[in-house]
Amino acid sequence: ALCGAPAFAQLPTIAPGSIEEGCWKARASMAQNSGDARALLLSLSARLGEARGAYSQAYLAWTLAQGAEKYLRSDPTTSQRLESAAENCLTGIGAWSSLYGQMQEIHGDREPVWIHSQPEAVALAVLGWTTLEPYTFRERT
């Protein structure tokens, strides 16, 4: 493996039919400007309860936020639905910010408590929030 990265066979797999797989497919469809993207995104927005854990919720939120951005002008109704679903996904992780400023020790290292030992989920949530921010700002003005 290069640079100490695990060999390909050791990488985790994405379960068929999972939220993560749906997100990958939706993001690929958006990148390719495929006609399937809208249907995939709307299907994901109806499956919010299946996103188990902070990582899945944050990844789903980021994907839906990207969809909201993509359809903002061409299909405002779809855009609004995706934006609302993305915001719902981010509610749980957003509550973590109430712990901002507190530190804890994990395996001998100090870490912010609000990260909940899930930096990948927090990173994806930040991507979701920054994608949604122009819409949120517009609503407040």
HUVEN-V767099 format. One record per residue. N is the residue number from 0. SS is DSSP state (@ for helix, = for strand, . for the rest). D_CENTER is the distance of its C-alpha to the mean C-alpha in Angstrom with 1 decimal. Layout:
n->N ss->SS d_center->D_CENTER
n->N ss->SS d_center->D_CENTER
//
This chain:
n->0 ss->. d_center->28.4
n->1 ss->@ d_center->27.9
n->2 ss->@ d_center->27.4
n->3 ss->@ d_center->27.2
n->4 ss->. d_center->24.1
n->5 ss->. d_center->24.3
n->6 ss->. d_center->26.0
n->7 ss->@ d_center->24.0
n->8 ss->@ d_center->25.4
n->9 ss->@ d_center->23.9
n->10 ss->. d_center->20.2
n->11 ss->. d_center->18.2
n->12 ss->. d_center->18.0
n->13 ss->. d_center->15.5
n->14 ss->. d_center->17.1
n->15 ss->. d_center->18.3
n->16 ss->. d_center->17.0
n->17 ss->. d_center->13.9
n->18 ss->@ d_center->10.5
n->19 ss->@ d_center->9.6
n->20 ss->@ d_center->12.6
n->21 ss->@ d_center->11.8
n->22 ss->@ d_center->8.7
n->23 ss->@ d_center->11.0
n->24 ss->@ d_center->13.7
n->25 ss->@ d_center->12.2
n->26 ss->@ d_center->11.2
n->27 ss->@ d_center->14.7
n->28 ss->@ d_center->16.3
n->29 ss->@ d_center->15.1
n->30 ss->@ d_center->16.3
n->31 ss->. d_center->19.5
n->32 ss->. d_center->19.9
n->33 ss->. d_center->20.5
n->34 ss->. d_center->21.6
n->35 ss->@ d_center->19.5
n->36 ss->@ d_center->16.2
n->37 ss->@ d_center->16.8
n->38 ss->@ d_center->17.8
n->39 ss->@ d_center->15.0
n->40 ss->@ d_center->12.4
n->41 ss->@ d_center->14.8
n->42 ss->@ d_center->15.2
n->43 ss->@ d_center->11.6
n->44 ss->@ d_center->11.8
n->45 ss->. d_center->14.9
n->46 ss->. d_center->13.4
n->47 ss->@ d_center->11.3
n->48 ss->@ d_center->13.9
n->49 ss->@ d_center->13.5
n->50 ss->. d_center->10.2
n->51 ss->. d_center->12.2
n->52 ss->@ d_center->11.4
n->53 ss->@ d_center->9.1
n->54 ss->@ d_center->7.5
n->55 ss->@ d_center->6.9
n->56 ss->@ d_center->5.9
n->57 ss->@ d_center->3.3
n->58 ss->@ d_center->2.5
n->59 ss->@ d_center->4.0
n->60 ss->@ d_center->3.5
n->61 ss->@ d_center->3.2
n->62 ss->@ d_center->5.5
n->63 ss->@ d_center->7.3
n->64 ss->@ d_center->7.8
n->65 ss->@ d_center->9.2
n->66 ss->@ d_center->11.3
n->67 ss->@ d_center->12.5
n->68 ss->@ d_center->13.7
n->69 ss->@ d_center->15.3
n->70 ss->. d_center->17.2
n->71 ss->. d_center->18.2
n->72 ss->. d_center->21.8
n->73 ss->. d_center->22.4
n->74 ss->. d_center->21.2
n->75 ss->@ d_center->20.5
n->76 ss->@ d_center->20.5
n->77 ss->@ d_center->17.6
n->78 ss->@ d_center->15.8
n->79 ss->@ d_center->16.5
n->80 ss->@ d_center->15.4
n->81 ss->@ d_center->11.9
n->82 ss->@ d_center->11.7
n->83 ss->@ d_center->13.1
n->84 ss->@ d_center->10.8
n->85 ss->@ d_center->7.6
n->86 ss->@ d_center->9.9
n->87 ss->@ d_center->11.0
n->88 ss->@ d_center->7.8
n->89 ss->@ d_center->7.9
n->90 ss->@ d_center->11.7
n->91 ss->@ d_center->12.1
n->92 ss->@ d_center->10.7
n->93 ss->@ d_center->12.4
n->94 ss->@ d_center->15.5
n->95 ss->@ d_center->15.6
n->96 ss->@ d_center->16.8
n->97 ss->@ d_center->20.0
n->98 ss->@ d_center->20.9
n->99 ss->. d_center->20.5
n->100 ss->. d_center->23.7
n->101 ss->. d_center->24.5
n->102 ss->= d_center->24.8
n->103 ss->= d_center->25.4
n->104 ss->= d_center->26.8
n->105 ss->= d_center->25.0
n->106 ss->. d_center->27.2
n->107 ss->. d_center->29.4
n->108 ss->= d_center->26.8
n->109 ss->= d_center->25.8
n->110 ss->= d_center->22.2
n->111 ss->= d_center->20.7
n->112 ss->@ d_center->20.5
n->113 ss->@ d_center->17.4
n->114 ss->@ d_center->15.3
n->115 ss->. d_center->16.5
n->116 ss->. d_center->17.0
n->117 ss->. d_center->13.3
n->118 ss->@ d_center->12.8
n->119 ss->@ d_center->10.2
n->120 ss->@ d_center->7.9
n->121 ss->@ d_center->9.3
n->122 ss->@ d_center->8.9
n->123 ss->@ d_center->5.1
n->124 ss->@ d_center->5.6
n->125 ss->@ d_center->8.5
n->126 ss->@ d_center->7.2
n->127 ss->@ d_center->5.6
n->128 ss->@ d_center->9.0
n->129 ss->@ d_center->11.0
n->130 ss->@ d_center->10.1
n->131 ss->@ d_center->11.1
n->132 ss->@ d_center->13.9
n->133 ss->@ d_center->16.6
n->134 ss->@ d_center->16.4
n->135 ss->@ d_center->16.6
n->136 ss->@ d_center->19.4
n->137 ss->@ d_center->21.2
n->138 ss->@ d_center->21.3
n->139 ss->@ d_center->22.9
n->140 ss->. d_center->25.6
//
